[in-house]
């Protein structure tokens, strides 16, 4: 396979020496904008049950809605992920943010499942087009005295955005009479502001030929990194598949299996996964990759086992019984509130390092969710959720074994 333009050419900066204050402003504006975009992608998760009550579709349909989102996201990431190397960072980000604002308006106007599917597809395309470019732009503008900050911020912005988006959506849905209009309308305005503010961000890439050629899908791991990637791939897939599980099935499982019809609880469950991930990214910033990998794999095993136990039929039945026994007392305490009926060395190398792993991670994020959406109509939502969790546990176990083998091999080679 011939080398891609990204591998054979270097970018020419439009503004070779933007003022430090402008670089700093641009860096943090991009960080906040990325967080807003990802928060918007998590907002629909707590609202799915509301849509289900409004339009009367099955819980299985919810997995399909999530599946079309991640398929569109992956398609955009694989095709336009390198487009900003040819057109510039700001034009690509501005187009992606504008497209996401359109998706928010489509959510506001949605009047059925087909409209919801279209809105999620548009949102997936916008998110996929933006995420690789955000990572590259953050590295371009990374403060020179803070090496590694772009990589840290890029990871934390994703987790914080998803966690805050899900929790905020659940809170507003629980307290507002027309939550979908308020949530998505507000996000559309915020996204427009984020897009307009991009013109304050220094442009670091000049236009150059090869834009059409860069649209060719590519999933590539450099030969020098393939052995290492093979060792960590299972835990990468397991981690991102867990995110897919929580953003697609878990809110429906909370309502349908545990009989908890609360948008706030649904959002809190999603944020309980995402927000600690941001904290862990910051807390582990000075730890070695090997140590983080071992600790993360162990915690993933334990946490996923707890999720599977909670939705396993016998455990879920006991939890439902406890919830029903407590519900009358809650109603007595709140007599005026009826039961809710709805629920990143060289400046260019880190930039490629930020973008390329995203493609493999989103494969893990999307493919298991798509498979879950396909099999759920046949085996049922609860069985699908349990099987999904077991799949993640097995991957994490394989990753733990491979990590141990690699550690022993490295130690033996050192001796």
Secondary structure, DSSP 4 states (H G I P E B T S, - for coil): -PPPHHHH-----SSTT--HHHHHHHHHHHHHHHHHHHHHHHHHHHHHHHHHHHH---HHHHHHHHHHHHHHHHHHHHHHTTTHHHH-HHHHHHHHHHHHHHHHHHHHH--SHHHHHHHHHHHHHHHHHHHHHHHHHHHHT--TTSTTHHHHHHHHHHHHHHHHHHHHHHHHHHH-TTHHHHHHHHHHHHHHHHHHHGGGSPP-----S-TTGGGS------GGGHHHHHHHHHHHHHHHHHHHHIIIIIHHHHHHTS----HHHHHHHHHHHHHHHHHHHHHTTTS-HHHHHHHHHHHHHHHHHHHHHHHSHHHHHHHHHHHHHHHHHHHHHTTTSPPP------HHHHHHHHHHHHHHHHHHHHHHHHHHHHHHHHH-HHHHHHHHHHHHHHHHHHHHHHHHHHHHHHHHHH-
